[in-house]
Amino acid sequence: MTATKGKLQEASQEVVQLEVKLEDAKMVYSGPPFCECGDEMVYREVCNLADPNWGRKFWKCPRRLGGCTKRIWDDSAAVTSIENARVGG
C-alpha cells in the first residue's frame, strides 16, 4: 500500500513539472502578448539607472500616446548586470 502511495506521489509531481514546462513552451512559441488596445506588445528593457527595476525586461503597449499603458514584467529573462551598462551615447 505505501509503495503505491509513493508511486502516486511521484506521478503527481511529474504531472506538475510537465504542466510547468507546457506553460513555458506556450509562452515561447505563442509570440508577443496583446495589450488592452488589441495590439501586439513590444519588448523593452528598463534603462534608467536610477530606477530600481534597471535591467529588467518587460512587454508594454506599443502606443506612446493614448495607449493602455499595460506592462508585463518578463521574470524569465535574465536581468542585465550593471557591468554591461552603456553610459552616454
C-alpha positions as CSV (number, residue, x, y, z in Angstrom):
1,M,0.0,0.0,0.0
2,T,2.8,2.5,0.8
3,A,4.7,1.6,-2.4
4,T,1.6,2.5,-4.4
5,K,1.1,5.7,-2.4
6,G,4.8,6.7,-3.2
7,K,4.4,6.0,-6.9
8,L,1.2,8.1,-6.9
9,Q,3.1,11.0,-5.3
10,E,5.9,10.7,-7.8
11,A,3.5,10.6,-10.7
12,S,1.7,13.7,-9.3
13,Q,5.0,15.6,-9.0
14,E,5.9,14.6,-12.6
15,V,2.5,15.9,-13.8
16,V,3.1,19.3,-12.1
17,Q,6.6,19.5,-13.7
18,L,5.2,18.7,-17.1
19,E,2.4,21.3,-16.7
20,V,5.0,24.0,-15.9
21,K,7.1,23.0,-19.0
22,L,3.9,23.2,-21.1
23,E,3.1,26.7,-19.9
24,D,6.7,27.8,-20.6
25,A,6.5,26.3,-24.1
26,K,3.2,28.1,-24.8
27,M,4.8,31.4,-23.8
28,V,7.9,30.9,-26.0
29,Y,6.0,29.8,-29.1
30,S,2.9,31.9,-28.9
31,G,4.5,35.2,-29.8
32,P,4.1,38.5,-28.1
33,P,1.1,39.1,-25.8
34,F,-1.6,41.5,-26.7
35,C,-2.4,44.7,-24.7
36,E,-5.8,46.1,-23.8
37,C,-5.7,48.1,-27.1
38,G,-5.6,44.8,-29.1
39,D,-2.1,45.5,-30.4
40,E,0.9,43.2,-30.1
41,M,3.0,44.4,-27.2
42,V,6.7,45.4,-27.7
43,Y,9.6,44.0,-25.7
44,R,11.7,46.5,-23.8
45,E,14.4,46.8,-21.0
46,V,14.5,49.3,-18.2
47,C,17.5,51.6,-19.0
48,N,17.1,54.3,-16.3
49,L,20.0,53.7,-13.9
50,A,18.0,55.5,-11.1
51,D,15.1,53.0,-11.5
52,P,15.2,50.1,-9.0
53,N,14.0,47.9,-11.9
54,W,17.0,48.7,-14.0
55,G,18.0,45.8,-16.3
56,R,14.6,44.1,-16.1
57,K,12.8,43.2,-19.3
58,F,9.1,43.7,-19.9
59,W,6.4,43.8,-22.5
60,K,4.5,47.1,-23.0
61,C,1.7,48.7,-25.1
62,P,3.2,49.9,-28.4
63,R,1.2,53.1,-28.3
64,R,3.1,56.1,-26.9
65,L,0.0,58.4,-26.7
66,G,-3.5,57.2,-25.9
67,G,-2.4,53.6,-25.3
68,C,-3.5,51.4,-22.4
69,T,-0.1,51.7,-20.6
70,K,-0.2,47.9,-19.9
71,R,3.1,46.4,-18.8
72,I,4.0,42.8,-18.2
73,W,7.4,42.0,-16.5
74,D,9.3,39.1,-18.0
75,D,10.7,37.4,-15.0
76,S,12.0,34.5,-17.1
77,A,14.6,36.8,-18.8
78,A,18.0,37.4,-17.1
79,V,18.5,40.9,-15.7
80,T,21.3,42.8,-17.3
81,S,24.2,43.3,-14.9
82,I,25.4,46.8,-14.1
83,E,28.8,46.0,-15.6
84,N,27.1,45.9,-19.0
85,A,25.5,49.3,-18.7
86,R,26.2,51.8,-21.5
87,V,26.7,55.3,-20.2
88,G,26.2,58.1,-22.7
89,G,25.7,57.6,-26.4
